[in-house]
Amino acid sequence: MGGVPRRAACNTGAMSVTLRALQTVVPSTVLIQEEVRDVFAAQPGLSRLGKRLVTASFNLSGIERRHTVIEELTLDSEKPDPQFFDAATQTLLVPSTRVRNELYITEATKLFVEAGRRALAACPGVEAADVTHVVTVSCTGFYAPGPDYMLVRELGLKPTTQRYHLGFMGCYASMPALRTAKQFVEADPNAVVLVVSAELCSLHLRTSDDPDTIVASSLFSDGAAAGIVSSRAPAPGENALSLDLFETVITPVGEGDMAWKIGDEGFEMVLSTYVPHIIDEHIEGALAPLFAKDPGLAAAIAALGETMPIEEFASEVAEPGRGRRSRRNCFIRVGCHAHRSRHRGHRGRGRAGATQHGDRALGDPPGRAQHPRQDRGQARAQRGAQSCRRGRLCGTTET
């Protein structure tokens, strides 16, 4: 996701479509990264190389804590009949895909509904009855009627609300969701679109010597994010992001380097170490169509890079855990200084996590209490957002 907080462009007569009331939700069960690392490294059957890979991957993740819907994934769990983790023996269990998906149905619904409820409550002048479209996003589970239906029912939306679900698209899927919402509003200026993304990545944790599985286990967690997309003007003082440009480019390589498949014992991820090389090689060509639509955009990004740290105006542009090299190369190639940015809090939720970084860029409205462990990057983003009142959400590339 590439989000560049800046003053809104001058009104040239074109309708402005904005993303408002961006809200996030995480489950209450917290996993401490060091403790999870030690549990994974101590699993029976793990090779010496596997233990070393676990230690390295967890230590280099830049993550301190994660959230999960699986309450038994704690060292002090006393569940009598565990399905995912036996705390007494410190053993990771191997539930079937069906068991994992059943928990997804229950817990994902809660996150979808709560995130949507918070977004509606946080959007001045927008009520449940105003929502005309719902777009949901997820790739960590399936059920029907799905989360789009549950949002209409549980939030009291109109029965005529149009519903769409983007499933199994991977970590970039919030971007097509926002692009779809923008297109709905451009086609009907009276449309109000509720976009909600939720992922329960921890449902698919497993022990393995496979490097891709180890990397995935060290990064991803659970959470949801929601926002309102419409052409209605934000309230005075309200933080919002203008949805200006979107662009999609498919690279000629990389199909086998990032993948997500359904297995008998959960979903299986492929996340190879070649991903940073693919980004490095193709980032310029991927950004070219985006910049072509707005000749001043590249110059504006480069100018900002000369005057402020990159983390003040840019969110994650690379897969979590692959970030240092990928971000450095990306920003060098678009004319920006490279600065290391590490988000230590709620890290690694796929597309929901990307949207939650957008929540940081928007900043908190006046009077909202800050989390005591709020990181410095979030505080800077909040000050920047409050100073310019509006943001600008630019396009992304998809591989």
Secondary structure, DSSP 4 states (H G I P E B T S, - for coil): --B---PPPP--SSPP-EEEEEEEE--SEEEEHHHHHHHHHT-TT--HHHHHHHHHHHHTS--SEEEES-TT-STT---SS-SSEETTTTEE----HHHHHHHHHHHHHHHHHHHHHHHHHTSTT--GGG--EEEEEESS---SS-HHHHHHHHTT--TT-EEEEEES--TTTHHHHHHHHHHHHHH-TT-EEEEEEEEEGGGG----S-HHHHHHHHH--EEEEEEEEESSPPPTT--EEEE--------SS-TTTEEEEEETTEEEEEE-TTHHHHHHHHHHHHHHHHHHH-HHHHHHHHHHHHHS-GGGT----S-TTSHHHHHHHHHHHTT---------SB---HHHHHHHHHHHHH-PPTTPPPPTT--HHHHHHHHHHHHHSEEEE------
